[in-house]
Amino acid sequence: MLPDLMRIALILACVAPMSQAFAQQPTDTAHLAPTVVTVTRAPSTMNATAAALSAVRLTESARHSTGIALDDALRAVPGVQVDNSFNWALGERISIRGFGGRAQFGVRGVRVIVDGVPATMPDGQTTLNHVETSDLERAEVIRGPAASLYGNAAGGVIQLEGRTAPAQPFAPQLRMLSGDDGLRRAEGGAGGTVERFDYSALATRSAWGGSRGWNDASSDRVTARAGWNAGAAGTLRLSLAGVDYAANNPGGLSDSAMHVDPTQAFANNVKQHAGESGRHRQAGLRWGLSRGVTDVEVAGYTLTRALDNPIPVRIIALDRDASGGRALLSTQVLGARLTAGAEVQGLHDDRKNWANNSGARGAISLDQLERVNSTGVFGQLVRPFGRLGLSAGVRGDAIRFGVSDRLVTATNPDDSGERTLHAVSPSAGATFALTRSMAVYANVATAFETPTTTELANRPTEAGGFNPDLQPQRTRSGELGIRATTVTTHVIAQWSATLYRAHIRDALVPFEVPSAPGRQFFRNAATATHQGAELGAQLALGAAATLDAAYTITDAKFDRYSTATATYDGNRVPGVAPRHLDATLGLTRGWLFAQLAVRAQSSMAVDDANQDHVAGYAVWDLRSSARSRAFGGVALSPMVGISNLFDATYVSSVVINATGRRYYEPAPKRLLYAGVSLGAR
């Protein structure tokens, strides 16, 4: 790790003075308007924020991708690792600096907000199958602990925003796509703006036969947004989302099984009909008002979710109701920007487990009502002193977990109970402007992460209630970074570099037991350290070419971690790639567009003992489209893409500490797809 950090520091020492001198050439340089972000809870420019931030425009990537996964949306963001299992029953594993790497399904340790509505529940669990990736316009990412703003499970923050409504009163759109492995997708919608009112709606139907056995899936999704600018009364925005989905789960393979046939499913998953089907409905409403230096926001949401989830040893049924709200005030006080707010969330889960008898429900083993209620208050102060800016923030959270055991017999005691977890999360930072377009920053921050209700309910003893031994994970982190923008006659260059170190106590680690294959349980490791370096660059060469690239070094290791049978001190944290590279080259010539992307990842450990590793890989994708002229006000745009251009055999996702050493989820081979879009020009 040390030689890598020395290389990065040496690069910074060489590049920073050259970039500064280059940016100060008066004859052929200019300055871009500063990038404004809102993931910081109050509008702020990138260079005035003492944190590692990324802001990505997603319109092009959404228009040229298959639209069935989020990995394209978060490409070339330093520090972010997205492992696409190509398994719709599990979704992608998203981690930031190793936080979130433990998740077998959904997202953990990283807080996600979509159109102002939290996708992360109060227990820290995030599901994203209601997110329509082809309808996204922008992503903002805090690449480090942000509990002082967001509370639980904020080892990083991802804010996703939908497309802006078209300026004309009515703009329809239609897109059809077909590809290998039975890929089929249809999109239809419309949007527009009428005076102070704007709207958009999109409905999609997706189906995939899968690249492995028992891998087929389908989904029907609807998203809608509406906004009203009421002038002096502020703005009101409504967002709606819903999805019905069904997906089979082929499970992980052992190394030997994968080499025999990487397209096969684990036989027991097929026998037990492993998979997931469900529905999700949500609505969010936001009101905002800006008056001079003061901004006010009030927001609320409600959602319902139901799923049926057979795994090899159990059939899990869950009915969820959740709601929440927040209030935020940001204003200028004595030359400082003060932001303060409060947030409440509530979650009610009706959970039942049965024995899995070849896909049929057997004897009931769990019947309980789970409740999570969280309250958080936070404040942040940012004060500029010329080129120097100082910031400080703190948040207090109380999260109450409650469970009512409804399966009580003479031999099965009542496991009802409550746990309340508290956290106070401070942060502090500083920025210094070297020039108008270059700044350095440093911060110290904290994060905490409670076990989710699923992790608490999964007890190796098979008892009901919540695991009383599982504790929250807590983190202290420090980082140092630099970012700059250079604009010349022909080139716009934006780049950033960051060094960080995070110390983690009671790290949450997944494991499996032979009696319950495919079901993950959790325990606390003693301590771990995540440290690394991140380099990011965005380059625009006139209107003809763009290059986005990110290189990430992550050194995540257990400091002290022992179980009853083994000691893992000094081992790498499994599921976290030590090296990761993302780069995308886009070329435009007249009405033609082409994009070449590469994702490369080093070998990484897949178990706590570090006895097994997944091989490193490099995968190339190629996409092309044509922007046609409008005919009768309608533009037709064909597109074609090839994923895994060179037909590499690789593992795209892993099951950490899987029993039977079934760690590996092979990725599809070369995938060819083509489509056509029609819409108002």
C-alpha positions in Angstrom: 0.0 0.0 0.0 2.8 2.5 0.9 4.5 2.4 -2.5 1.1 3.1 -4.1 0.5 6.1 -1.9 4.0 7.4 -2.6 3.3 7.1 -6.3 0.1 9.1 -6.0 1.7 11.7 -3.8 4.5 12.0 -6.4 2.0 12.4 -9.2 0.2 15.1 -7.3 3.4 17.0 -6.5 4.2 17.0 -10.2 0.8 17.6 -11.7 -0.5 20.3 -9.3 2.1 23.0 -10.1 1.8 22.3 -13.8 -2.0 22.4 -13.8 -1.9 25.6 -11.8 0.6 27.2 -14.2 -1.5 26.0 -17.2 -4.7 27.4 -15.7 -3.1 30.8 -15.3 -2.2 31.3 -19.0 -4.2 34.4 -19.8 -4.2 34.2 -23.6 -6.1 31.0 -24.2 -7.8 29.9 -21.0 -11.2 30.6 -19.4 -13.2 29.6 -16.4 -16.2 27.4 -16.2 -19.1 28.2 -13.9 -18.5 26.2 -10.7 -20.4 22.9 -10.3 -23.2 23.1 -7.8 -24.2 20.0 -5.8 -27.1 19.4 -3.4 -26.1 16.1 -1.9 -24.4 18.2 0.8 -28.0 19.0 2.1 -27.7 22.7 1.0 -26.6 23.9 -2.5 -22.8 24.2 -2.5 -20.0 24.5 -5.1 -17.6 21.5 -5.4 -14.5 23.6 -4.5 -16.2 25.0 -1.4 -17.0 21.6 0.0 -14.5 19.9 2.3 -15.3 16.3 1.1 -14.6 14.0 -1.8 -17.5 14.6 -4.2 -18.4 13.4 -7.7 -21.2 14.7 -10.0 -22.0 12.7 -13.1 -24.3 13.4 -16.0 -26.1 10.2 -16.9 -28.1 11.2 -20.0 -25.7 9.7 -22.5 -24.9 6.5 -20.6 -28.7 5.9 -20.0 -29.5 6.4 -23.7 -26.9 3.9 -24.9 -27.1 1.2 -22.2 -29.5 -1.7 -21.8 -31.1 0.1 -18.9 -31.3 -3.0 -16.8 -28.6 -2.3 -14.2 -27.1 0.6 -12.2 -23.4 -0.2 -12.9 -23.4 2.0 -16.1 -24.8 5.0 -14.2 -21.9 4.9 -11.6 -19.0 4.2 -14.0 -15.8 6.3 -13.7 -16.7 7.5 -10.1 -13.5 7.1 -8.0 -13.9 4.9 -4.9 -17.1 3.3 -6.1 -17.2 -0.4 -6.8 -20.4 -1.8 -8.4 -20.5 -5.6 -8.7 -23.2 -6.7 -11.1 -24.2 -10.2 -10.3 -26.5 -10.3 -13.4 -29.0 -11.8 -11.0 -32.2 -9.7 -10.7 -33.1 -11.6 -7.5 -30.1 -10.0 -5.8 -29.3 -6.8 -7.7 -25.9 -5.1 -7.7 -23.6 -4.8 -4.8 -22.5 -1.2 -4.4 -19.6 -0.2 -2.1 -17.8 3.0 -1.5 -14.2 2.6 -0.2 -15.2 -0.9 0.9 -18.3 0.2 2.8 -21.2 -1.9 1.6 -19.1 -4.7 0.4 -20.7 -7.2 2.8 -24.1 -7.1 1.1 -25.3 -10.3 -0.5 -28.4 -8.6 -1.9 -29.5 -4.9 -2.1 -27.1 -2.2 -0.7 -25.7 -1.9 2.8 -23.5 0.8 4.4 -24.2 3.3 1.6 -27.2 5.7 1.8 -29.1 6.2 -1.5 -31.6 9.0 -2.3 -33.7 8.9 -5.5 -35.6 12.0 -6.5 -35.6 13.2 -2.9 -37.0 10.0 -1.5 -34.7 7.8 0.6 -34.2 4.4 -0.9 -32.4 3.5 2.3 -34.7 2.5 5.2 -34.1 3.6 8.8 -32.3 0.2 9.6 -29.8 0.9 6.8 -31.2 -1.5 4.2 -31.5 -0.3 0.6 -33.3 -1.8 -2.3 -33.1 -0.4 -5.8 -35.3 -2.5 -8.1 -37.8 0.3 -8.3 -35.2 2.7 -9.8 -35.5 3.2 -13.6 -31.9 3.6 -14.7 -32.8 4.7 -18.3 -34.7 7.7 -16.8 -31.9 9.1 -14.7 -30.2 12.3 -15.5 -27.6 13.0 -12.8 -25.8 11.3 -9.9 -24.0 13.0 -7.0 -21.8 11.0 -4.7 -20.2 11.7 -1.4 -17.3 9.3 -1.4 -16.8 8.9 2.3 -18.4 8.9 5.8 -21.3 11.4 6.0 -23.1 10.4 9.1 -23.0 14.1 10.3 -25.5 14.8 7.5 -27.3 11.5 6.9 -27.0 9.4 10.0 -27.2 5.6 9.8 -25.5 3.6 7.0 -23.8 6.7 5.5 -20.3 5.3 4.7 -21.0 7.1 1.5 -24.0 8.8 -0.1 -25.4 8.4 -3.6 -28.1 10.9 -4.8 -29.9 10.0 -8.1 -32.0 12.5 -10.0 -34.5 11.8 -12.8 -34.5 13.5 -16.1 -35.7 17.1 -16.4 -39.0 17.5 -18.2 -38.8 18.6 -21.8 -39.4 22.3 -22.5 -42.3 21.7 -25.0 -45.8 21.0 -23.8 -45.9 17.4 -25.0 -42.9 15.2 -25.9 -43.6 11.5 -26.4 -40.8 8.9 -26.4 -40.6 5.2 -27.3 -37.7 2.8 -27.1 -37.4 -0.9 -28.1 -34.4 -3.1 -27.4 -33.5 -6.7 -28.0 -30.4 -8.7 -27.4 -28.8 -12.0 -26.6 -29.8 -14.3 -23.8 -33.5 -13.4 -24.4 -33.1 -9.8 -23.5 -36.2 -7.8 -24.3 -37.1 -4.3 -23.3 -39.8 -1.7 -24.2 -40.1 1.8 -22.9 -42.9 4.3 -23.5 -43.6 7.7 -21.9 -44.1 11.4 -22.3 -43.2 14.7 -20.7 -43.5 18.4 -21.1 -43.8 21.8 -19.6 -46.9 24.0 -19.6 -46.3 27.5 -18.1 -45.3 26.8 -14.4 -46.2 23.1 -14.5 -43.9 20.3 -15.7 -44.4 16.5 -15.8 -42.9 13.3 -17.1 -43.9 9.6 -17.0 -42.2 6.4 -18.2 -43.4 2.8 -18.3 -41.0 0.0 -19.0 -41.2 -3.8 -19.5 -38.0 -5.8 -19.3 -37.4 -9.5 -19.6 -34.2 -11.6 -19.6 -33.7 -15.3 -20.2 -30.4 -15.1 -18.3 -26.9 -16.2 -19.1 -27.0 -19.1 -16.7 -29.6 -21.8 -15.9 -32.4 -20.7 -13.6 -31.5 -17.1 -14.3 -34.6 -15.7 -16.1 -36.3 -12.6 -14.8 -38.9 -10.0 -15.7 -40.0 -6.6 -14.4 -42.7 -4.0 -15.1 -41.9 -0.5 -13.8 -43.5 2.9 -13.8 -42.0 6.2 -12.7 -43.6 9.6 -12.8 -42.7 13.1 -11.7 -44.6 16.4 -11.6 -43.5 19.9 -10.6 -45.3 23.2 -10.0 -43.5 26.5 -9.6 -45.8 28.6 -7.5 -43.6 31.7 -7.6 -43.5 33.4 -4.2 -45.1 30.4 -2.6 -42.1 28.1 -3.6 -42.0 25.0 -5.7 -43.8 21.7 -5.2 -42.5 18.4 -6.6 -44.2 15.0 -6.7 -42.5 11.7 -7.5 -44.1 8.3 -8.0 -42.5 4.9 -8.6 -43.7 1.3 -8.8 -42.4 -2.1 -9.9 -43.6 -5.7 -10.1 -40.8 -8.2 -10.7 -40.0 -11.9 -10.6 -36.5 -13.4 -10.8 -35.0 -16.9 -10.3 -31.7 -17.1 -8.4 -29.1 -19.5 -9.9 -26.8 -19.1 -6.8 -23.0 -19.1 -6.5 -20.7 -21.8 -7.9 -17.6 -23.4 -6.5 -14.4 -22.9 -8.5 -14.5 -26.5 -9.8 -18.1 -26.2 -10.9 -17.5 -22.9 -12.6 -14.6 -24.3 -14.6 -16.8 -27.3 -15.7 -19.7 -25.0 -16.8 -19.9 -21.4 -15.8 -23.5 -21.2 -17.2 -24.9 -23.8 -14.8 -27.0 -23.0 -11.8 -26.4 -24.5 -8.3 -28.5 -27.7 -8.4 -30.1 -27.1 -5.0 -31.2 -23.6 -6.0 -33.1 -25.1 -8.9 -34.6 -27.9 -6.8 -35.7 -25.5 -4.1 -37.0 -22.9 -6.6 -34.7 -20.1 -5.2 -35.6 -16.6 -6.4 -37.6 -13.6 -5.5 -40.9 -12.0 -6.7 -42.4 -8.8 -5.3 -44.0 -5.4 -5.8 -43.0 -2.0 -4.6 -45.0 1.3 -4.6 -43.9 4.7 -3.3 -44.7 8.4 -3.4 -42.7 11.4 -2.4 -43.6 15.1 -2.1 -41.2 18.0 -1.7 -41.8 21.7 -1.1 -39.0 24.2 -1.4 -38.7 27.9 -1.0 -35.8 30.2 -1.6 -35.7 33.8 -0.3 -32.5 35.6 -0.8 -29.9 33.8 1.3 -32.4 31.5 2.9 -33.6 28.1 1.6 -36.3 26.0 3.2 -37.3 22.4 2.3 -40.0 20.1 3.7 -40.5 16.6 2.3 -42.3 13.4 3.1 -42.7 9.9 1.5 -44.6 6.7 2.0 -44.0 3.2 0.5 -45.2 -0.3 0.6 -43.3 -3.4 -0.4 -44.2 -7.1 -0.5 -41.9 -10.0 -1.5 -41.8 -13.8 -1.7 -38.2 -15.0 -1.4 -37.5 -18.8 -1.5 -33.9 -19.6 -0.6 -32.5 -23.1 -0.5 -33.6 -23.8 3.2 -36.3 -21.3 3.8 -39.2 -19.4 2.1 -39.3 -15.9 3.3 -42.4 -13.6 3.0 -42.2 -9.9 3.9 -44.8 -7.2 3.8 -43.4 -3.7 4.5 -44.9 -0.3 5.2 -42.6 2.7 5.6 -42.8 6.4 5.8 -40.8 9.4 6.7 -40.2 13.1 6.5 -37.6 15.8 6.9 -37.4 19.6 7.4 -34.4 21.6 6.4 -33.4 25.3 6.8 -30.3 26.8 5.3 -29.4 30.5 5.7 -26.6 33.0 6.1 -25.7 34.0 9.7 -22.8 36.5 10.3 -21.1 35.6 7.1 -21.5 31.8 7.6 -23.8 29.3 6.0 -25.9 27.5 8.6 -27.8 24.4 7.7 -30.0 22.7 10.2 -32.7 20.0 9.9 -34.6 17.1 11.4 -35.5 13.7 9.9 -37.8 10.9 11.0 -38.4 7.5 9.5 -40.6 4.5 10.4 -40.5 1.0 9.1 -43.0 -1.9 9.8 -42.1 -5.4 8.5 -44.4 -8.4 8.8 -42.0 -11.3 8.4 -42.7 -15.0 8.1 -40.4 -17.9 7.3 -41.3 -21.5 6.3 -39.3 -24.6 5.5 -38.7 -24.9 1.8 -40.0 -28.2 0.4 -38.9 -28.0 -3.2 -40.5 -24.6 -3.6 -43.6 -25.3 -1.4 -44.1 -23.9 2.0 -43.5 -26.4 4.8 -43.6 -25.9 8.6 -43.6 -22.3 9.7 -40.4 -21.4 11.6 -40.7 -17.6 12.1 -43.7 -15.2 12.5 -42.9 -11.8 13.8 -43.7 -8.1 13.4 -40.6 -5.9 13.2 -40.5 -2.2 13.8 -37.8 0.4 13.3 -38.2 4.1 14.2 -35.4 6.6 13.7 -35.1 10.3 14.6 -32.2 12.5 13.7 -31.3 16.1 14.1 -28.3 17.7 12.4 -26.6 21.0 11.9 -23.7 22.2 9.7 -21.8 25.5 9.7 -19.6 26.6 6.7 -17.6 29.8 7.1 -15.3 31.3 4.5 -12.2 33.4 5.4 -11.0 34.6 2.0 -9.4 31.6 0.3 -9.8 29.5 3.4 -13.2 27.8 4.2 -13.9 26.0 7.5 -16.8 23.7 8.1 -18.2 21.7 11.0 -21.2 19.5 11.4 -22.9 17.1 13.9 -25.9 14.8 13.9 -27.6 12.9 16.7 -29.6 9.8 16.0 -31.8 7.5 18.0 -32.9 4.2 16.3 -35.3 1.9 18.1 -35.7 -1.7 16.9 -38.7 -3.6 18.2 -39.9 -7.1 17.5 -43.2 -8.9 18.4 -42.8 -12.7 18.3 -46.1 -14.3 17.1 -44.8 -17.9 17.1 -44.9 -18.8 20.8 -45.5 -22.3 22.0 -44.6 -24.5 25.0 -41.2 -25.3 23.3 -40.7 -22.0 21.5 -40.4 -19.1 24.0 -41.5 -15.5 23.3 -38.5 -13.7 21.7 -40.2 -10.3 21.6 -38.1 -7.3 22.7 -36.6 -3.9 21.9 -33.2 -2.4 21.3 -32.4 1.3 21.0 -29.2 2.4 19.5 -27.8 6.0 19.7 -25.1 7.8 17.9 -23.6 11.3 17.8 -21.7 11.8 14.6 -19.4 14.9 14.2 -17.3 16.1 11.3 -15.0 19.0 10.5 -13.2 20.1 7.4 -11.3 22.8 5.6 -10.8 24.0 2.0 -8.2 26.3 0.5 -8.4 27.8 -3.0 -5.0 27.7 -4.7 -6.6 29.5 -7.7 -10.1 30.2 -9.0 -10.2 26.7 -10.4 -8.1 24.6 -8.0 -8.6 23.8 -4.4 -7.3 21.5 -1.7 -9.4 20.1 1.1 -9.2 18.0 4.2 -11.7 16.5 6.7 -12.2 14.2 9.6 -15.6 12.5 9.7 -17.5 9.7 11.3 -20.0 7.0 10.4 -22.1 4.4 12.1 -24.0 1.5 10.7 -26.6 -0.6 12.5 -27.4 -4.1 11.5 -30.5 -4.2 9.3 -33.7 -6.0 10.4 -32.8 -8.9 8.0 -29.4 -9.2 9.6 -30.7 -9.1 13.1 -33.5 -11.6 12.3 -31.1 -14.1 10.7 -29.8 -16.0 13.8 -27.8 -19.2 13.5 -29.7 -20.6 16.5 -33.0 -20.3 14.4 -34.6 -18.5 17.3 -37.0 -15.7 16.7 -36.6 -12.1 17.7 -33.4 -10.1 17.1 -29.8 -11.2 17.5 -28.8 -9.5 20.9 -25.0 -9.9 20.2 -24.9 -8.0 16.9 -23.6 -4.4 17.5 -23.4 -1.3 15.2 -20.3 -0.7 13.1 -18.6 2.6 13.8 -16.0 4.5 11.7 -13.6 7.4 12.1 -12.1 8.7 8.9 -9.7 11.3 7.6 -9.0 12.4 4.0 -6.9 14.9 2.0 -7.7 15.9 -1.6 -7.2 18.2 -4.4 -9.5 19.0 -7.4 -9.1 21.4 -10.4 -10.7 22.5 -13.6 -8.7 23.7 -16.6 -10.4 25.3 -19.7 -8.5 26.2 -22.9 -9.6 26.8 -26.4 -9.9 23.2 -27.3 -9.9 21.3 -24.0 -11.9 21.2 -20.8 -10.2 19.1 -18.1 -11.4 18.3 -14.6 -9.5 16.1 -12.3 -9.3 15.2 -8.6 -7.1 13.1 -6.3 -7.8 11.9 -2.8 -6.0 10.1 0.0 -8.0 8.7 2.9 -7.8 6.4 5.9 -10.7 5.0 7.9 -10.6 3.0 11.2 -13.6 0.7 11.7 -14.7 -0.8 15.1 -17.1 -3.8 15.3 -17.1 -4.3 11.5 -20.1 -6.2 10.3 -19.0 -9.4 8.5 -21.2 -12.0 6.7 -20.8 -15.8 7.0 -22.7 -19.0 6.2 -23.2 -22.3 8.1 -23.4 -25.7 6.5 -26.9 -26.3 7.8 -28.3 -23.3 5.9 -26.5 -22.9 2.6 -27.4 -19.7 0.8 -28.5 -18.0 3.9 -26.1 -15.3 5.4 -25.7 -14.6 9.0 -23.6 -11.7 10.5 -21.1 -11.1 13.3 -18.8 -8.3 14.4 -15.1 -8.3 13.7 -13.0 -6.4 16.2 -11.4 -3.7 14.1 -10.5 -3.0 10.5 -8.7 -0.3 8.5 -9.6 1.0 5.1 -7.2 3.3 3.4 -6.5 4.2 -0.2 -6.2 6.7 -3.0 -8.6 7.8 -5.7 -7.8 9.5 -9.0 -10.6 10.9 -11.3 -10.5 12.8 -14.6 -13.0 14.1 -17.1 -11.7 15.5 -20.4 -13.7 17.1 -23.2 -11.8 17.7 -26.5 -14.1 20.2 -28.1 -17.4 18.7 -29.2 -15.7 15.6 -30.7 -14.5 13.5 -27.8 -14.9 13.0 -24.1 -12.9 10.8 -21.7 -14.0 9.9 -18.2 -11.6 7.8 -16.1 -11.2 6.7 -12.5 -8.5 4.7 -10.7 -9.0 3.5 -7.2 -6.7 1.9 -4.7 -8.4 0.3 -1.7 -6.4 -1.4 1.1 -9.0 -2.8 3.4 -7.7 -5.2 6.1 -8.8 -6.6 9.5 -6.6 -5.3 12.3 -8.0 -7.7 15.0 -10.6 -10.3 14.2 -10.9 -13.7 15.8 -13.6 -16.3 16.0 -13.8 -19.5 18.2 -11.8 -21.4 15.6 -9.6 -19.0 13.7 -7.7 -15.7 13.8 -7.8 -13.3 10.7 -5.6 -10.5 11.9 -4.0 -8.7 8.9 -6.2 -10.4 6.3 -7.9 -8.4 3.6 -11.5 -7.7 3.9 -13.3 -10.0 1.4 -15.3 -8.6 -1.5 -13.3 -5.4 -1.7 -11.0 -5.1 -4.8 -7.6 -3.6 -4.1 -7.4 -2.0 -7.5 -10.1 -0.8 -9.8 -10.1 1.1 -13.1 -13.0 2.6 -15.1 -12.6 4.5 -18.3 -15.0 5.6 -21.0 -14.2 7.2 -24.3 -17.0 8.9 -26.2 -16.6 10.1 -29.9 -19.1 12.2 -31.8 -18.9 13.0 -35.5 -21.9 14.7 -37.0 -24.9 12.5 -36.4 -22.9 9.4 -35.3 -21.9 8.6 -31.7 -19.6 5.8 -30.4 -18.5 4.9 -26.9 -15.8 2.5 -25.8 -15.6 1.6 -22.1 -13.3 -0.6 -20.0 -13.6 -1.9 -16.5 -10.6 -3.6 -14.9 -10.4 -5.0 -11.5 -7.6 -6.8 -9.6 -7.9 -10.2 -7.8 -9.7 -10.0 -4.5 -10.3 -12.2 -1.5 -13.7 -13.9 -1.1 -13.4 -15.3 2.4 -12.1 -14.0 5.8 -9.3 -16.5 5.8 -8.1 -15.2 2.4 -7.7 -18.8 1.2 -9.7 -18.2 -1.9 -9.6 -15.3 -4.4 -11.5 -14.3 -7.5 -9.2 -13.6 -10.5 -8.8 -10.1 -11.8 -10.3 -9.1 -15.1 -10.6 -6.4 -17.8 -13.9 -6.1 -19.7 -14.6 -3.9 -22.7 -17.9 -2.6 -23.9 -18.7 -0.9 -27.3 -21.8 1.1 -28.1 -22.8 3.2 -31.1 -25.9 5.2 -32.1 -27.1 7.6 -34.8 -28.9 10.8 -34.1 -31.3 11.1 -37.0 -32.9 14.2 -38.3 -36.5 14.8 -37.3 -39.3 13.7 -39.7 -42.6 15.3 -39.0 -41.3 16.4 -35.6 -40.3 12.8 -34.7 -36.6 11.7 -34.5 -35.6 8.1 -35.1 -32.3 7.0 -33.4 -31.0 3.4 -33.9 -28.3 2.1 -31.6 -26.3 -1.1 -31.2 -24.0 -2.3 -28.3 -21.7 -5.1 -27.4 -21.1 -5.9 -23.8 -17.9 -8.0 -23.0 -16.6 -7.2 -26.4 -13.7 -9.7 -26.3 -15.8 -12.5 -24.8 -13.8 -12.7 -21.5 -14.6 -15.3 -19.0 -14.8 -13.7 -15.6 -16.6 -13.5 -12.2 -18.6 -10.3 -11.9 -19.8 -10.8 -8.3 -19.0 -13.0 -5.3 -20.9 -14.4 -2.3 -18.6 -13.7 0.7 -17.8 -16.6 3.0 -20.2 -18.9 1.2 -20.6 -22.4 2.5 -19.2 -25.1 0.3 -16.9 -22.5 -1.2 -19.6 -21.4 -3.6 -18.3 -17.9 -3.9 -18.5 -17.2 -7.6 -21.2 -15.7 -9.8 -20.0 -15.8 -13.4 -20.8 -13.0 -15.7 -22.3 -13.4 -19.2 -20.2 -14.0 -22.2 -20.3 -11.5 -25.1 -23.8 -9.9 -25.3 -25.0 -8.2 -28.5 -28.0 -5.9 -28.3 -29.7 -3.4 -30.6 -32.6 -1.0 -30.3 -34.3 2.0 -31.7 -35.7 5.2 -30.0 -38.4 7.5 -31.3 -39.2 10.8 -29.8 -39.9 14.4 -30.3 -36.8 16.3 -31.4 
